[in-house]
Structure formats: C-alpha cells, structure tokens
Amino acid sequence: MVDVVYGFPTMEMIERAKNDEIVLGGTPRDFDFKPTHFCLDCLEQYPQCEPEYDNSIHTPKFSHNNE
C-alpha cells in the first residue's frame, strides 16, 4: 500500500513513483472520493477512512426486521 500524492510532481516525486514508493494522483479536484492510498498488488484505491454512512437516508429491509 502506497500513498497517493496530488499536485504538480517534482522530479523527486516522479522518481519515487517510478520506484513504486508513491502513486501520482494528478491535479486535485473536488470529488467526493479522493483516494489517499493505492494497493500495488490488487490495483485498488482507498480513502484514508470510510465516509460516514447516514442510515436515516435508507434503512435496508430484511425479513427479520420488517417493523
């Protein structure tokens, strides 16, 4: 797992990316999901922490909780 680094890369950052020490994330944008970590094995992106889930928006209905 390596850090995703945003912004215009320096030569040092480019070298570190070539050595799989970091992943270049490009120019920062206002997205809801901006990954902070990248797994080099499975090629998945991960946020630093999971976003808060608001269960007041939707409560799943299962056969055991049909209240």
Rosetta blueprint (number, residue, H / E / L):
1 M L
2 V E
3 D E
4 V E
5 V E
6 Y E
7 G L
8 F L
9 P L
10 T L
11 M H
12 E H
13 M H
14 I H
15 E H
16 R H
17 A H
18 K H
19 N L
20 D L
21 E L
22 I E
23 V E
24 L E
25 G E
26 G E
27 T L
28 P L
29 R L
30 D L
31 F L
32 D L
33 F L
34 K L
35 P L
36 T L
37 H E
38 F E
39 C L
40 L L
41 D L
42 C L
43 L L
44 E L
45 Q E
46 Y E
47 P L
48 Q L
49 C L
50 E L
51 P L
52 E L
53 Y L
54 D L
55 N L
56 S L
57 I L
58 H L
59 T L
60 P L
61 K L
62 F L
63 S H
64 H H
65 N H
66 N L
67 E L
